[in-house]
Amino acid sequence: MIETTILCAIGAVVLVAIALLATAIRIVPEYQRLVVFRLGRAIGARGPGLIILIPFIDRAVMVDLREQVREIPHQTSITKDNASISVDFIWYYKVLDPMESVLQVGNFEAAAQGMATTTLRAVIGGIQLDDVLSEREHINSMLRTRLDEVTERWGVKVTNVEIREIVPPREITDAMNRQMTAERIRRALVTESTGQRDAAINVAQGDKQGAILKAEGEQQSNILRAEGDRQSQLLRAEGFAQALTAIFNAAKGIDQKTMTLQYFDTLSKLGASPSTKYIFPLEFTSVLENFLSNRKPGEGDAE
C-alpha cells in the first residue's frame, strides 16, 4: 500500500514536471515573436527558435509579423453634398514592432477597425458624390495615410487600403443610368456623323481624283492626236514635195511643141463647151508663133 502511494506521488511529480517543461519550452517560428513579461515587466521580444520561459514567472504574448488583411463591412457615410452611400473596404497591415503592438493598445484589431470606420466617414464627408464614384484611388490613398498616422504609434504599418464596393442611393443610380444612356447615344451620334463626314470626304476625293485622271487622259489624248496630225501633215507635205519634184523632173523633158499640143487640146475642149465667151491666155500667141516657126516647109499647104 505504501509502495503504491509512493508510485502515485512520483507519477504526479513527473506529470507536473512535464507540464512545467511544456509551458517553459516554446518553439517560435520565423514569422512570429514572443513578447515576454517577467513578473509583469516586459523584458523584450524573443524569437525565432527555441525559447525557455520560467514557469509561473514569465508570461508570453504571441505576435504575428506577417501581413494581415481585415475587412470593414458596409458603412453608411454622408458625402459633402449630403448624399448617403454605403462603402465597404479591406485594409492590409503589418506589425513592425511587436513590443509596441502589445504595450500601446489592448486589442489592436478592434481598435484599428473602429479607427478605420471613423476615418472612412471623415474622408467621405469631405468629398463630393461624383468624386467618390470616380476617384477611388485618391480615397484609398487618403484612408491609408490617415490610418497609418494612427497605427504608427502602435508599431503597426498600414500597407494598403482598397475600396471594394460603393453603393449609392437608388435615385442616384437611376440618374447615373440615364446619364450613361444619354452619353452612349451622344457618342453613337457623334460616331455616325463622323463616319458620314469621312464617307463624304472620301467620295469627294474619289471624284476629284477621277476628274484629275480624266483630264490627264484627255490631255494625253489631245497630245497624241496633235502629234498624229503633225506626223500626217509632215507625211502629206513630204508626199507633195516628192510629187512636185517628180513633176518638175518630168517637166524638164517636155519641149515647146508638147506644150502647144496641150494648149490645142484644151482649146478643143473649150470649143466643145456651150459657152459663147472664151478667154485666151496672153501666152497663146507666143505659143502659136513658136508652133508655126517650127513647122517644116510644105506642111499644111494642101489645105
Stockholm file with secondary structure:
# STOCKHOLM 1.0

chainA/1-303         MIETTILCAIGAVVLVAIALLATAIRIVPEYQRLVVFRLGRAIGARGPGLIILIPFIDRAVMVDLREQVREIPHQTSITKDNASISVDFIWYYKVLDPMESVLQVGNFEAAAQGMATTTLRAVIGGIQLDDVLSEREHINSMLRTRLDEVTERWGVKVTNVEIREIVPPREITDAMNRQMTAERIRRALVTESTGQRDAAINVAQGDKQGAILKAEGEQQSNILRAEGDRQSQLLRAEGFAQALTAIFNAAKGIDQKTMTLQYFDTLSKLGASPSTKYIFPLEFTSVLENFLSNRKPGEGDAE
#=GR chainA/1-303 SS CHHHHHHHHHHHHHHHHHHHHHHHEEEECTTEEEEEEETTEEEEEECSEEEECCTTTEEEEEEECSCEEEEEEEEEEECTTSCEEEEEEEEEEEESCHHHHHHSCSSHHHHHHHHHHHHHHHHHHTSCHHHHHHCHHHHHHHHHHHHHHHHGGGTEEEEEEEEEEEECCHHHHHHHHHHHHHHHHHHHHHHHHHHHHHHHHHHHHHHHHHHHHHHHHHHHHHHHHHHHHHHHHHHHHHHHHHHHHHHHHHHTTCCHHHHHHHHHHHHHHHHHSSCSCCCCCTHHHHHHHHHHHTSCTTTTCCC
#=GC SS_cons         CHHHHHHHHHHHHHHHHHHHHHHHEEEECTTEEEEEEETTEEEEEECSEEEECCTTTEEEEEEECSCEEEEEEEEEEECTTSCEEEEEEEEEEEESCHHHHHHSCSSHHHHHHHHHHHHHHHHHHTSCHHHHHHCHHHHHHHHHHHHHHHHGGGTEEEEEEEEEEEECCHHHHHHHHHHHHHHHHHHHHHHHHHHHHHHHHHHHHHHHHHHHHHHHHHHHHHHHHHHHHHHHHHHHHHHHHHHHHHHHHHHTTCCHHHHHHHHHHHHHHHHHSSCSCCCCCTHHHHHHHHHHHTSCTTTTCCC
//
